Amino acid sequence: MNGTLEEYKDRDQYFKDHMKRFRTIFRFAAPRDFVVYIAGGGLSLDVILLDELLHTPDSISTRDYIKLTYGDEAVEMVGKMI
């Protein structure tokens, strides 16, 4: 975890504020990274589980797959939740 306490708090609040919108876009709850949470980093996406839930093809990055499938809003949201 490389960030300030303020950055962790901001991400944590963004995560909480956008959980419903995440579910609306992706049709599943935002997978949480509990290791980061327990270590004091606040709420954060579990990017490995996200990739698995999306069934991202091996031939494309998760970011590009999200952009193509769900759009720019989804890319921005995921970026802020990591």
C-alpha positions in Angstrom: 0.0 0.0 0.0 1.6 3.2 -1.2 -0.6 6.1 -0.2 -1.5 8.5 2.5 -4.1 8.0 5.1 -6.2 10.7 3.4 -6.0 8.9 0.1 -7.2 5.7 1.8 -10.1 7.5 3.4 -11.0 9.2 0.0 -11.0 5.8 -1.8 -13.0 4.2 1.1 -15.7 6.9 0.9 -15.8 6.7 -3.0 -16.2 2.9 -2.7 -19.1 3.3 -0.3 -20.7 6.0 -2.3 -20.5 4.0 -5.6 -21.3 0.4 -4.5 -24.9 0.6 -5.8 -23.8 2.1 -9.1 -21.1 -0.6 -9.5 -23.7 -3.3 -9.0 -26.0 -1.6 -11.6 -23.2 -1.5 -14.2 -21.5 -4.9 -13.6 -24.5 -6.9 -12.3 -22.5 -8.1 -9.3 -21.3 -6.5 -6.0 -17.9 -4.9 -6.0 -15.4 -7.6 -4.9 -13.6 -6.3 -1.8 -9.9 -6.8 -1.1 -10.0 -7.8 2.5 -6.3 -8.0 2.9 -6.0 -4.2 2.1 -8.9 -3.5 4.4 -7.4 -5.5 7.4 -4.1 -3.7 6.8 -5.8 -0.4 7.3 -6.1 0.6 3.7 -9.9 1.0 3.7 -12.1 -0.5 1.1 -10.5 -1.5 -2.2 -11.4 -3.7 -5.1 -10.0 -7.2 -5.3 -8.7 -6.9 -8.9 -8.0 -10.6 -9.2 -11.5 -11.5 -8.3 -12.9 -8.7 -10.4 -11.0 -10.2 -13.4 -12.5 -13.6 -12.7 -16.0 -12.3 -12.3 -15.8 -10.4 -15.6 -14.4 -13.5 -17.4 -11.9 -11.3 -19.1 -10.4 -13.0 -22.2 -6.7 -13.7 -22.0 -6.1 -11.7 -25.1 -7.1 -8.3 -23.6 -6.3 -6.3 -20.5 -9.0 -6.0 -17.8 -9.0 -2.3 -18.3 -9.6 -2.5 -22.0 -12.2 -5.2 -21.6 -14.1 -3.0 -19.1 -13.9 -0.1 -21.5 -15.2 -2.1 -24.5 -17.9 -3.9 -22.5 -19.1 -1.4 -19.9 -17.7 2.0 -21.0 -15.6 4.9 -19.7 -17.7 5.4 -16.6 -16.9 1.9 -15.5 -13.2 2.3 -16.2 -13.1 5.5 -14.1 -15.0 3.9 -11.3 -12.8 0.8 -11.1 -9.7 3.0 -11.2 -10.9 5.0 -8.2 -11.9 1.9 -6.3 -8.5 0.2 -6.6 
